[in-house]
Amino acid sequence: MRFAFIVDPLDKLKAYKDSSVAMMREAARRGHEVWTIQRENLVWEAGTVSALAVRIEPLDDDVIWYAAGENRVSSLRDFDGVMMRQDPPFDMEYVTATWLLERAAAQGARIFNDPRAIRDHSEKVSIAEFPQYTAATQIARDAGALNTFIEAHGDVVLKPLDGMGGSSVFRVRRDDPNRNVIIEVLTLNGAKTIMAQRFLPEITDGDKRILIIDGKPVPYSLARIPMAGETRGNLAAGGRPEARPLSARDREIAEGLGPVLAARGLLLVGIDVIGDSLTEINVTSPTCFVEIAEQSGFNVAGMFMDALEARCR
């Protein structure tokens, strides 16, 4: 098969831990052609979405991790499957890419994750569909509402709806002298909606990333354990990764969400769970393939390629 991956610039990918690289290496091991596309090269014209695509040969070296080969402009329909794997920010250019990819899908291209589903699933707000799995949460931009939530719960986390990697996430207590200014900064003085969640002390045991592939959970999570003095477990914020078998509650949440999300065209989802509570549903470019595989021995990329091949046959 011929697979195309829409990714960040190849020389910026950290091959030793990048999940997209793990996917491409697994595809190549199975004898598939691996092509890469840069999002800015997507073009719609005369009813067809095309892009300059570069064929690569993934290598095992984590410094020089690929050899570039042929490049040509191809319709996205020419590939057996196209993986949208570009990282956020989820800005208007990202939204525009989902519009173009949606047109490609309408022409018969197989796009994963489904571009409309990516666009419709805010990685923060989408947990509101599953309140049975979440801790106390508020989505608001009104300072009065946010302050009332903080008063009610005493210890909360405030975060932007468009952030990633733990950026601009604040823990705010009821008696925090800076709480008003934190709300003002995050909401741009009431112009921007944010999320507030009751602080979960179980974060000290890790912020668990659980991968769901075509509706089925990977049997191991990756707990991101915060550094001393930190309340964010994100690896980008210095969290320590630890692969663990899913708990009964982890599996309950993943199996509750999995079939619903898969039916919407979300082949790969990464949910975040702290303690027993769902905190986020990541659909743009979920990661942690490599860390789980290295620590548990479970071939996450292999499970993903099995699902992708089945969808594209």
C-alpha positions as MATLAB code, in Angstrom:
seq = 'MRFAFIVDPLDKLKAYKDSSVAMMREAARRGHEVWTIQRENLVWEAGTVSALAVRIEPLDDDVIWYAAGENRVSSLRDFDGVMMRQDPPFDMEYVTATWLLERAAAQGARIFNDPRAIRDHSEKVSIAEFPQYTAATQIARDAGALNTFIEAHGDVVLKPLDGMGGSSVFRVRRDDPNRNVIIEVLTLNGAKTIMAQRFLPEITDGDKRILIIDGKPVPYSLARIPMAGETRGNLAAGGRPEARPLSARDREIAEGLGPVLAARGLLLVGIDVIGDSLTEINVTSPTCFVEIAEQSGFNVAGMFMDALEARCR';
ca = [
       0.000    0.000    0.000;
       0.965    3.654   -0.365;
       0.583    5.737    2.783;
       1.089    9.495    3.118;
       1.777   11.233    6.437;
       1.055   14.940    6.858;
       3.686   15.878    9.431;
       5.795   18.707   10.756;
       9.110   19.356    8.933;
      11.045   16.086    8.862;
      14.233   17.569   10.287;
      12.264   18.829   13.305;
      10.876   15.425   14.283;
      12.581   13.776   17.271;
      12.833   10.293   15.811;
      13.851    8.633   19.093;
      10.402    9.339   20.569;
       8.127   10.505   17.737;
       4.950    8.461   17.248;
       4.613    9.466   13.580;
       8.131    8.175   12.934;
       7.193    4.932   14.722;
       4.184    4.589   12.403;
       6.293    5.225    9.307;
       8.960    2.737   10.385;
       6.315    0.080   10.996;
       4.702    0.771    7.616;
       8.073    0.407    5.875;
       8.811   -2.849    7.746;
       5.590   -4.228    6.279;
       6.630   -3.317    2.755;
       4.381   -0.279    2.307;
       5.467    2.891    0.508;
       5.913    5.813    2.894;
       5.309    9.357    1.633;
       5.338   12.634    3.581;
       3.448   15.861    2.990;
       3.808   19.305    4.539;
       0.499   20.914    5.411;
       1.365   24.137    3.597;
       1.631   22.194    0.335;
      -2.042   21.197    0.255;
      -3.750   22.639   -2.843;
      -7.364   22.502   -4.017;
      -7.916   23.156   -7.706;
     -10.520   22.051  -10.252;
     -12.205   19.776   -7.727;
      -9.066   17.915   -6.610;
      -6.944   18.211   -3.490;
      -3.286   17.508   -4.192;
       0.075   18.120   -2.550;
       3.775   17.842   -3.170;
       4.656   14.474   -1.628;
       8.126   13.146   -0.845;
       8.758    9.421   -0.674;
      11.066    8.467    2.168;
      12.806    5.351    3.428;
      12.680    5.358    7.249;
      15.985    4.359    8.840;
      16.756    2.982   12.308;
      19.217    5.791   13.061;
      17.599    8.401   15.326;
      19.795   11.243   14.018;
      19.599   10.638   10.275;
      16.301    8.790   10.441;
      15.173    8.826    6.814;
      16.455    8.840    3.245;
      14.497   11.058    0.853;
      13.635    9.749   -2.589;
      11.185   10.679   -5.304;
       8.990   13.732   -4.924;
       5.955   14.592   -6.994;
       2.601   16.361   -6.852;
      -0.095   13.765   -6.180;
      -3.821   13.773   -5.602;
      -4.593   12.561   -2.091;
      -6.807    9.938   -3.744;
      -3.641    8.327   -5.106;
      -2.734    7.059   -1.621;
      -4.332    4.107    0.125;
      -4.428    6.164    3.309;
      -3.444    9.657    4.466;
      -2.572   10.303    8.120;
      -3.076   13.842    9.428;
      -0.323   13.984   12.052;
       0.619   17.634   12.329;
       0.883   19.027   15.829;
      -1.229   21.977   16.995;
      -1.602   24.944   17.483;
      -5.153   24.409   16.332;
      -5.409   27.774   14.610;
      -7.247   28.911   11.471;
      -4.583   27.375    9.248;
      -5.202   24.031   10.953;
      -8.947   24.473   10.465;
      -8.371   25.356    6.808;
      -6.372   22.158    6.381;
      -9.316   20.156    7.751;
     -11.595   21.845    5.187;
      -9.245   20.878    2.363;
      -8.861   17.339    3.690;
     -12.635   17.077    3.971;
     -12.894   17.921    0.268;
     -10.303   15.234   -0.453;
     -12.327   12.721    1.561;
     -15.448   13.639   -0.394;
     -13.508   12.738   -3.554;
     -12.646    9.298   -2.171;
      -9.402    9.863   -0.266;
      -9.081    7.953    3.012;
      -8.031   10.471    5.663;
      -7.218    9.537    9.272;
      -8.263   10.981   11.570;
     -11.408   12.106    9.786;
     -10.924   15.852    9.189;
     -14.449   16.796   10.209;
     -14.087   14.795   13.424;
     -10.767   16.525   14.181;
     -12.408   19.901   13.640;
     -15.501   19.053   15.692;
     -13.645   17.590   18.693;
     -12.019   20.234   20.821;
      -9.382   18.336   22.773;
     -10.579   20.052   25.950;
     -14.298   20.750   25.430;
     -15.111   17.280   24.042;
     -14.984   15.781   27.553;
     -18.287   17.581   28.176;
     -19.954   14.805   26.151;
     -18.872   12.257   28.760;
     -19.574   13.837   32.182;
     -19.914   10.388   33.795;
     -16.119   10.042   33.519;
     -14.969   13.561   34.458;
     -14.174   15.461   37.623;
     -15.910   18.777   38.346;
     -15.255   20.983   35.312;
     -16.313   24.420   34.114;
     -15.879   25.976   30.659;
     -16.329   29.738   30.815;
     -14.791   33.130   30.226;
     -16.794   35.128   32.748;
     -14.590   36.028   35.716;
     -17.520   35.831   38.119;
     -18.378   32.278   37.077;
     -14.737   31.201   37.269;
     -14.300   32.750   40.725;
     -17.465   31.028   41.936;
     -16.066   27.700   40.705;
     -12.775   28.332   42.509;
     -14.618   29.243   45.718;
     -16.706   26.069   45.480;
     -13.803   23.685   44.929;
     -10.968   25.446   46.728;
      -8.161   24.088   44.557;
      -8.480   24.079   40.757;
      -6.531   23.968   37.523;
      -7.106   26.648   34.882;
      -6.008   26.085   31.284;
      -6.569   27.494   27.796;
      -8.674   25.479   25.365;
      -6.055   25.628   22.611;
      -2.888   24.768   24.536;
      -0.719   21.655   24.403;
       2.161   20.178   26.355;
       1.015   21.780   29.599;
       1.576   25.339   28.351;
      -0.199   28.101   30.320;
      -1.726   25.662   32.818;
      -2.152   27.181   36.284;
      -3.050   25.633   39.613;
      -5.073   28.190   41.583;
      -6.215   27.871   45.197;
      -9.075   29.749   46.800;
      -6.663   31.953   48.782;
      -4.232   32.582   45.896;
      -3.554   36.357   45.858;
      -2.899   36.154   42.106;
      -6.070   34.363   41.105;
      -7.794   37.412   39.601;
      -4.814   38.335   37.466;
      -4.413   34.691   36.331;
      -8.046   34.692   35.217;
      -7.541   38.026   33.455;
      -4.436   36.793   31.621;
      -5.912   33.455   30.546;
      -9.267   34.910   29.448;
      -7.723   38.051   27.904;
      -9.903   40.087   30.255;
     -13.021   38.108   29.487;
     -12.511   37.774   25.719;
     -11.385   34.136   25.686;
     -13.055   31.000   27.057;
     -10.965   28.698   29.264;
     -11.402   25.478   31.238;
     -11.404   25.093   35.012;
     -11.143   21.662   36.626;
     -11.090   20.590   40.237;
      -7.474   19.851   41.124;
      -6.883   16.103   41.255;
      -4.235   15.224   43.866;
      -3.803   11.864   42.112;
      -1.628   13.768   39.618;
       1.314   12.854   41.859;
       0.826    9.268   40.621;
       0.785   10.421   37.011;
      -1.301   11.926   34.219;
      -2.103    8.766   32.244;
      -2.156    8.822   28.439;
      -4.361    5.992   27.174;
      -4.280    5.309   23.441;
      -7.420    4.067   21.700;
      -6.956    2.563   18.219;
     -10.081    2.001   16.120;
     -12.187    1.885   19.265;
      -9.949   -0.499   21.228;
      -7.580    0.564   24.029;
      -3.876   -0.208   23.962;
      -3.419   -2.435   27.048;
      -0.815   -0.112   28.598;
      -1.061    3.550   29.537;
       1.823    5.962   29.858;
       1.721    7.718   33.218;
       3.458   11.102   32.989;
       4.682   11.736   36.548;
       5.379   15.371   37.491;
       8.773   16.577   38.618;
       9.149   17.515   42.273;
       7.380   20.812   42.883;
       5.364   20.559   39.609;
       1.658   19.858   39.134;
       1.873   19.179   35.374;
       2.758   15.696   34.224;
       3.248   16.571   30.546;
       6.501   15.227   29.136;
       7.106   18.664   27.618;
       6.971   20.050   31.179;
       9.522   17.554   32.474;
       7.221   14.698   33.421;
       8.746   11.224   33.849;
       7.118    8.535   31.674;
       6.105    5.198   33.168;
       4.194    2.534   31.208;
       1.550    0.645   33.201;
      -1.158   -1.927   32.499;
      -4.596   -0.324   32.329;
      -6.537   -0.284   35.574;
     -10.178   -1.401   35.657;
     -11.283    2.251   35.645;
      -8.888    3.139   32.799;
     -10.395    0.332   30.736;
     -13.950    1.348   31.652;
     -13.359    4.888   30.388;
     -11.501    3.811   27.233;
     -14.071    1.181   26.324;
     -16.892    3.649   26.971;
     -15.427    6.257   24.620;
     -13.735    4.017   22.062;
     -16.646    2.784   19.920;
     -18.303    6.229   19.911;
     -15.157    7.989   18.688;
     -14.204    5.267   16.192;
     -17.648    5.515   14.591;
     -16.887    9.180   13.878;
     -13.710    8.339   11.970;
     -11.259    8.865   14.830;
      -8.887    5.966   14.190;
      -6.401    7.115   16.825;
      -7.304    8.904   20.050;
      -5.238    9.670   23.133;
      -7.293   10.247   26.264;
      -5.799   11.693   29.442;
      -6.887   10.294   32.799;
      -5.814   11.484   36.255;
      -6.817    9.088   39.007;
     -10.265    7.929   37.926;
     -11.183   11.053   35.934;
     -11.076   11.843   32.226;
      -9.445   15.237   31.618;
      -8.820   15.489   27.842;
      -9.510   13.711   24.531;
      -6.621   14.231   22.101;
      -7.406   13.729   18.402;
      -4.912   15.834   16.428;
      -1.637   13.922   16.807;
      -1.728   11.634   19.863;
       1.695   10.441   20.987;
       3.450    8.061   23.432;
       3.795    5.077   21.033;
       7.539    4.825   21.566;
       7.613    5.157   25.351;
       4.892    2.534   25.832;
       6.578    0.130   23.402;
      10.028    0.533   24.954;
       8.848    0.021   28.529;
       6.147   -2.619   28.050;
       7.266   -4.474   24.928;
       3.819   -3.952   23.361;
       4.073   -2.919   19.690;
       1.741    0.088   19.608;
       2.738    1.014   16.045;
       1.975   -2.556   15.006;
      -1.529   -2.348   16.479;
      -2.034    0.967   14.693;
      -0.860   -0.401   11.330;
      -3.121   -3.451   11.726;
      -6.088   -1.101   12.140;
      -4.985    1.182    9.314;
      -4.490   -1.701    6.886;
      -7.923   -3.068    7.778;
      -9.565    0.325    7.183;
      -7.797    0.778    3.833;
      -8.328   -2.649    2.285;
];
